Amino acid sequence: MLRILFIFTAFLLLDLQPISAMSKAPVQTVHTPSDAIGVRTLKYEDKARKRPVVVELWYPTDRSSVAFDEPMDKVWIHPQETRNTPIKAAQSSYPLILMSHGHRGDRRERSWLADILVKQGSIVAAVEHFGNTWNQYIPLISLRFWERAKDVSFALDRLLEEPLLQGRIDSGRIGFVGYSLGGMTGLALAGAQAKNTREIVIRQQENMKELTRAAIDQVDFSEADKSYFEPRIRSMFLICPATFVYPPESLSQVKIPIGLVAAINDEVLPHQEHAYQIIKHLVPYKLKVMRKEISHYAFLNRITEFGRKHLQKAIQSDPPCCDRASIHREVGAFAIEFFQETLQKNELGP
């Protein structure tokens, strides 16, 4: 029997509690149009679910030189950004790429990919999943993984109504990027349906640190196996995705184009148990299997010197064959190629 890795407590432990002393003071920064992308934070609330949905929005901008206040982030290296500046007027509308982060991650954990996609002419919107971030981890909320797919659909509704974006999103060219648990979220949005979720969780209860069987019994799993297919998303780019709740027959139902990046020796989500199931039962439109040295964590942002002193060694380790920046360039080029092929306006239409 394949070993099932219980995703909610073991597979992306971005345990950042030691950096709680991170400075909240703002820092003044100046960027030029040749190297900066626009960014702003949009805060929504899904009143029906009583759940906040925060979105980090990156976009092309033609502001020439901007000074702005931005909270200091001492752990990750982010692209050069201009906050709250206008969207570039060079073209009337842009493709939209939604993003979903990993377990106990956050909306800015893959800003390197947002930078690449924006500079190729897309708007990128990274959804943050309440209760499943490094600084706000609530196990019983995190366990309800199906809420993540609802977050994405809700965020898409709001983005299409957002005054800043009126008429600037090409609704016929909407894509998605999901990493790790975000990849499992993407599969739900692509039409895969989870099966026997409660039974899987109970079988794995011995691997959980935060949850007891009594706590699990409090969770209503009635919505876990429903369909969360999102027809407005036309193609999906998955990086080391989790698949453990999806049986083969469910994966085979996915019909939209899938671009898959897999790490053959993934130490967190073993290749045979997760990515390979997509290769075998779904047959990706485009596939990149990384070299065996590549870590699951290599797809996070590059790390500052401060981060190297405070993050777990596993999270910051890069293979000797190449640094994290080179991995990002390789995967970024693959993502651009995938979205250019699958979000062609003349093929999809509005």
N, C-alpha and C positions, 0 to 999 in steps of 0.2 A: 504494500500500500504506500502510495506517495505520502511523504510527510507534508502535512498542511501547516503552514506557518501562520499563526494567528496574528492577523495584521494590525489589530487595534492597539496592541501593547508591545509588539516586538519588532516591526519591520522598518520603522523610520524614526528611531529614538533621537530626535533632535533635542537632547536634554540641555536646554540653555539656561537652567536656573542659575548657574554660577555667574552669568552676566547680568543679573538683575540690577547691578550697580551701574549699568550703562548710562552714560550721561544723557539727559533729556534736553540739554541746552541747544539752542539753534546755532547754526553756523552759516556765515555768509559765503556764497559761492557765485562765481561768474563763469558763464560758458558762452561759446560762440556757436553759430548755426552749423558749422562744419562738423561738430562733434557731439552736439546735444540733441536730446529728444525731449518732447514735452511730457509732463507727467502731472496727474492730479489724483486725489483720493476722493472717491464718491461713497457716501455713507447712506445706505438704504435700510429700510426695515420692512420685513415681511410680517405685516400685522396679523395675518391669518395664522401664522405659525409662531408668532411672538418671537421672532428671530432676526437679529441684525445680519445684514449682508453687505460687507464692505468690499469695494472693488478698487483696485489700483489700475488706472488708465494711462497707457503710454500712447503717444501719437506723434506724427510728423509735425514739426513747427518751423516757421520761418522767422521767428523773433531773432534779431541780430545779436543782441547781447543783453543778458538778464542777470540781475542780482536777486537772490531769493533766500528765504529762510527754509532750512530743511533740518529735521531732527538728525542728530549724529547717529550713524550706524557703524559701530566699531567692529562688527563681526564679518560682514560681507562686503565685497567690492562690487559696487553698483556702477552702471554706466553714467555718463554725464547727462544730467537732466535739468530741464528748466521747468519749474513748478508753476502751474496755473497760467500758462501762456496760451495764446490762441492756436487753433489747429491750422496747419499750413493750407494756404489757399490755392496751391498749384493745381489741385484736381478737385472735382466736385464731391466725389465719394471714394471711400476706401473699403477694402475688405476688413472684416472684424475677426480677430482670433481670440477666443476665450481661453483662459488657462485655469487649471485646478491643481493645487499644491498637494504634497505628500502628507502622510500622517505626522502630526505635530510639526508641520512646517508653517509657512505663511505666504501671503500673496506676493511678496517680493523675493522669494527664494530662487527664482529663475529670471531675474531681471536681465541677465546676459542674453537670454533668448528673445526677450521682449525687444531689446536693443537691436538685435539682428533683424527681426521681423519688421519693426518700425522703419528701419533704414531701407528696407526693401519695399516700403509703401503700404503698410498695414496699420490699422489701429489694434492695439492689444489690450484686453481687459482681463486681469487676473482676479478671480473670485476668492475671497477668504472664507473659510468654513468655520463658523462659530463653534467653539468647544473642542476644536481639533487643531489648535495652534500651539506653538512652543510656549507662549506666554499666557495662554488661556485654555488649558487642557482640562476638560470635564469628561471623565470616562463614560458615564452613562449617556451623555449627549453624543460623544464621539462614536459610541457603539452603533448609533442609528445612522449608518453610513449612507442610507438612501436619502437622507436629508441633503447630502451634498449635490446630488443630481437636481433636486428641487431648487437649491441655491443657484445653480447655473441657469436654469430656465427662468427663474425669477429675475436674476440679474440681467438676462437678455431682454426680458420685457421692459425693465427700467431703462436700459441703455438705449433701446429703440425709441423711448419717449424722452430721453435726456435732452434738455434744451441746447446744451453745448454741442450735441451730436446730431441735431435735427438736419436730415438730408445728407449727412456726411458718411453714414454707414450704408454700404451696398448690401441690402438684405439678401441678395442672391449669392453672396460670397461670404459665408460665415463658417469659420473653421474652429478647431478646438485642439488644445494641447493639454495632456494629462500625464503627470509623473507619479509613479508608484501608486498610492491609494487614489491619487487623481486620475491615474489610468483606469482603475476600476470604475471610478465615477464616469469616465468617458465611455466605457463599454455599456454602461446603463443608458446613457444618452444616445448611444448608437443602436439600441434596441435589444441588448442582451438582458435577460431576466435572471435574477438570483433564484436559487432553489434551496430549500431546506436550511435556510439561514440559521434559525434558532437551534436546530440540531447540530450544525457545524460549530456554533459558538459553544454550546454545552460540552461537546466532545473535547474542545480545546481549553476548557475552563482551567485545567491544571496548569496551563502555561501562562495564565494571566496573573499579574501582580496587583493590579488596581481593583479588580472586580471579583466578587465572590459569586457563588451560584445563587445565593439569595438576591443579590443585586441584579443579576441577569434575569431572574424571574420577574422583576419589576418592569422589564422592557416589553412593550407591545411590538411584536414582530409582524403584525398583520399587514404592514405596508412594505415589508422588506422584499417580497417576491413579486411586487407589481411591476408593470412596465413604466419606465421613465424615458421612453423614446422621445427625442427632441428633433422633429423634422426640419427645423430651421438650420441645424448644423449639417453642412454638406460634406465635410471630410474631417478626419480625426487623426492626430499625431500623438502616439503613445510612447512614453519613455519608461522602460522597466516597469510595466504595469502589473498590478496584482489581478489574479483571475479566480481565486479560490472559491468564490461563491457561484461561479458560472459553470454549469455542466456543458459538455461538448455540444449537445443539441441546441443550447442557448447561444453559444458563440457562433454556431453555424448560421444563425438567423440574422446576423449583422450583415447588412448589404451596402452600407456606405463605404467609400474608400478609407482604408486604414494604413497609415504609415507607422511602422514599428521600429523602435530602437531597443535592442536587447543587449545585455551584458552576459556573455556566455558563462562566466563564473560569478554571477550575481550572488553575493554573500548574504543578501537580505531576502530577496525573493528568488529562490533558485530557478534557474532558467527552465529546467524540465517541467517544473510544477506550475509555472506562470506564463512567461512569454512564449514558450514552445507550444503551449496549448492554443494560443492564438495562431501561431504558424501552422499548426496541424489542422485545426478545425475551422479557422476563419479565412485563412490564406490572405495575408496582407497585400494591399496594392503595391506597397513599397516596403522593403525590409533592409535594415542595417544591423548586422550582428557585430558588436564591438569586439576588439581583441580581448583575450582572456584576462589580461591584467586589469581591465577597467573595473572600478568599484561602482557599486550602486550609488554612492554619494558623489561621484565625479560630475553628476549632472546638476548639482547645486552650484550656486555662485562661487567664484573664487573667494578665498579667505584672507582677511587681513592678518597682520602679525598679532594683533590683539586676539583675533579669533583663534589663531593657532595655540594660544596659551590657555584658552578657555573651553574650546569645543573638544568633544571626544576625539581621540586619535583616529578612530575608524572613519569619522565623518570627513576629516581633513586629508586623509591619505590619498595621494595620486600615484599612478603607476610610474615606474622608472622610465618606461618607454616614451612618455610624453607628459607634458604638464596639463593642468586642467584647462587652461586657455586654448590649447590646441584641440582638446576634445570638444570644447564648445564650438570652435570654428568648424570642425568636421560635422558635428551634429547640426549646427545652424545652417550650413550649406545644404545638408540633406533635407532639413525642414523647409527651406526656401524652395527647393526643387519640387518637393511633394505638394506644397500649397499652390505653387504656380501651375502644376499639372491638374490639380483637382478642384481648384476654385476659378477656373477659366470662365469669364463672364459670358463668352459666346456659347459655351456649352450648357451652363446652368441657367442663365437667364435670371430675371428678377423673381 
